[in-house]
Amino acid sequence: MQRLLGGFLVTLRVAVIVLIVGGILGVLLGALRTLHNRPLQVILRVYLEIFRIIPTVVLLFVAYYILPQTFGLNLPGEAVAILVFTLWTAAEMSDIVRGALESVPVHQKESGEAIGLTQTQLFRYVLIPQAIPVVLPGTINLATRIIKTTSLLLMISVMDIVNVGQTLVEANGHKNPSAAFWIYGAMFVLYYILCAPLSQWAKRVEKKRLERANG
């Protein structure tokens, strides 16, 4: 259990860093995607489609095995995973933020422009405050997806909870046939402890938002 908890902390550390950095980058990209700038929109669209179409595990392999050989880099697996997951999270988050910003009624934007607000002030005082209730449920659901996606760390030999659990099963399975049941059971419980409260929170937030929207 001590080794499993050590792997669990690695999983949690990667997930938290990715959510914070990727979330901040995603908010910025989401705001940029609402601007009427054709070249910028093309660049952001290509970026989004890359991370939407190509499986995350493929991006992880490319970043861990191919790029270091091509450019002579020597990055630890955890750093590579954080980089890839952060870029993927930013793409997903930008879609959530863009949709929330565009859901703000047009007359709200026009009113802000009419009183002389700059683009930055319009985002700060009008768009973002009204978009937050819309963004929150999707962001919480994204957090659970990030936690589950960290299981791919196994593919690049990072000692996360899945890798540690698999190692323990292989080392003890021949001595104790029931080892796999207890080890994978413990992994299930740890993942459940992380994801279940987030899932329930997202449902409550979405329910309250719909109740407010319906008066």
C-alpha positions in Angstrom: 0.0 0.0 0.0 2.9 2.4 0.7 4.2 1.9 -2.8 0.7 2.3 -4.3 0.3 5.6 -2.4 3.6 6.8 -3.7 2.4 6.1 -7.3 -0.9 7.8 -6.4 1.0 10.9 -5.4 2.8 11.0 -8.7 -0.6 10.7 -10.5 -2.1 13.4 -8.4 0.9 15.7 -8.9 0.8 15.4 -12.7 -3.0 15.9 -12.7 -2.8 19.1 -10.6 0.0 20.7 -12.5 -1.7 19.9 -15.8 -5.0 21.2 -14.7 -3.6 24.5 -13.4 -1.2 25.3 -16.3 -3.4 23.8 -19.0 -6.5 25.5 -17.5 -4.8 29.0 -17.5 -3.5 28.5 -21.1 -6.9 27.2 -22.2 -8.7 30.3 -20.8 -6.3 32.5 -22.7 -6.7 30.5 -26.0 -10.5 30.4 -25.5 -10.6 34.1 -25.2 -8.4 34.5 -28.3 -10.7 32.2 -30.3 -13.6 34.7 -29.9 -11.6 37.5 -31.6 -12.3 38.3 -35.2 -8.8 37.7 -36.5 -8.6 35.3 -39.4 -4.9 34.3 -39.3 -5.1 33.8 -35.5 -8.3 31.7 -35.9 -6.6 29.4 -38.5 -3.6 28.8 -36.2 -5.8 28.1 -33.2 -8.1 25.9 -35.2 -5.1 23.8 -36.5 -3.8 23.5 -32.9 -7.2 22.4 -31.6 -7.7 19.8 -34.4 -4.3 18.2 -33.8 -5.1 17.5 -30.2 -8.7 16.6 -31.0 -8.0 14.1 -33.8 -4.7 12.5 -32.8 -5.0 10.1 -29.8 -3.2 11.4 -26.7 -1.2 8.2 -26.4 0.3 8.8 -29.9 1.3 12.4 -29.0 2.9 11.0 -25.8 4.9 8.4 -27.8 6.0 11.1 -30.3 7.1 13.5 -27.6 8.9 10.8 -25.5 10.6 8.7 -28.1 10.8 10.6 -31.4 11.4 14.3 -30.5 14.3 13.6 -28.0 16.1 11.5 -30.7 15.5 14.2 -33.4 16.6 17.2 -31.3 19.0 15.5 -28.9 16.9 16.2 -25.8 16.9 14.2 -22.7 13.6 14.9 -20.8 12.3 12.8 -17.9 9.1 10.9 -18.7 7.1 12.9 -16.1 8.1 16.2 -17.7 7.1 15.0 -21.2 3.8 13.8 -19.9 3.0 17.1 -18.2 3.9 19.0 -21.4 1.7 16.8 -23.7 -1.2 16.6 -21.2 -1.0 20.4 -20.6 -1.3 21.1 -24.4 -4.2 18.6 -24.7 -5.9 20.2 -21.7 -5.4 23.7 -23.0 -7.1 22.6 -26.3 -10.1 21.1 -24.5 -10.3 24.0 -22.1 -10.3 26.5 -24.9 -13.3 24.9 -26.4 -15.2 25.1 -23.1 -14.2 28.8 -22.6 -15.0 29.8 -26.2 -18.5 28.3 -25.9 -19.1 29.9 -22.6 -18.0 33.4 -23.8 -20.1 33.1 -27.0 -23.1 32.2 -24.9 -23.2 35.6 -23.3 -26.1 37.6 -24.8 -25.0 39.9 -27.6 -26.7 42.9 -26.0 -24.4 42.5 -23.0 -21.4 42.9 -25.3 -22.9 45.8 -27.2 -23.8 47.6 -23.9 -20.2 47.3 -22.8 -18.9 48.6 -26.1 -21.4 51.4 -26.0 -20.1 52.7 -22.6 -16.6 52.7 -24.0 -15.1 49.6 -22.5 -11.9 48.3 -24.2 -11.6 44.7 -25.3 -9.7 43.8 -22.2 -12.3 45.5 -19.9 -15.1 43.9 -21.8 -13.7 40.5 -21.0 -12.9 41.4 -17.4 -16.1 43.0 -16.4 -18.8 41.6 -18.7 -17.9 38.4 -20.5 -15.8 36.4 -18.0 -18.1 37.0 -14.9 -21.1 35.7 -16.9 -19.2 32.8 -18.5 -17.8 31.4 -15.2 -21.1 29.5 -14.3 -21.2 28.0 -17.7 -17.5 27.0 -17.7 -17.4 25.5 -14.2 -19.3 22.1 -14.9 -17.2 21.5 -18.0 -14.0 22.3 -16.2 -14.8 19.9 -13.4 -15.6 17.1 -15.9 -12.3 17.9 -17.6 -10.5 17.5 -14.3 -11.8 13.9 -14.0 -10.8 13.2 -17.6 -7.3 14.5 -16.8 -7.0 12.2 -13.8 -8.1 9.2 -15.8 -5.8 10.1 -18.7 -2.8 10.0 -16.4 -3.1 6.2 -16.6 -1.2 6.6 -19.9 1.9 7.4 -17.8 2.4 3.6 -17.8 3.3 3.8 -21.5 6.4 5.9 -20.9 7.6 4.1 -17.7 6.6 6.8 -15.3 6.0 5.2 -11.9 2.4 6.4 -11.4 -0.2 4.3 -9.6 -1.0 2.1 -12.6 2.6 1.3 -13.3 3.3 0.6 -9.6 0.2 -1.6 -9.3 1.2 -3.5 -12.4 4.7 -4.0 -11.1 3.4 -5.3 -7.8 1.0 -7.7 -9.5 3.8 -9.2 -11.6 6.1 -9.5 -8.6 3.6 -11.1 -6.3 1.1 -12.8 -8.6 2.9 -16.2 -8.6 3.2 -16.2 -4.8 -0.4 -15.0 -4.0 -3.0 -15.6 -6.7 -5.3 -13.1 -5.1 -2.7 -10.3 -5.2 -4.1 -8.9 -8.4 -7.6 -8.6 -7.0 -6.5 -6.6 -3.9 -4.0 -4.4 -5.8 -6.3 -3.5 -8.6 -9.1 -3.1 -6.0 -7.0 -0.6 -4.1 -6.3 1.3 -7.3 -10.0 1.4 -8.1 -10.7 2.8 -4.6 -8.0 5.5 -5.0 -9.3 6.6 -8.4 -12.8 6.6 -7.1 -11.9 8.8 -4.2 -10.5 11.3 -6.6 -13.1 11.2 -9.4 -16.4 10.5 -7.8 -16.6 13.7 -5.7 -15.7 15.8 -8.8 -18.4 14.1 -10.9 -21.0 14.7 -8.2 -19.9 18.3 -7.9 -20.2 18.9 -11.6 -23.7 17.5 -11.6 -24.8 19.8 -8.7 -23.2 22.9 -10.3 -24.9 22.1 -13.7 -28.3 21.6 -11.9 -28.0 24.9 -10.1 -27.0 26.7 -13.3 -30.0 25.3 -15.1 -32.3 26.3 -12.3 -31.0 29.8 -12.3 -31.4 30.0 -16.1 -35.0 28.8 -15.9 -35.8 31.3 -13.3 
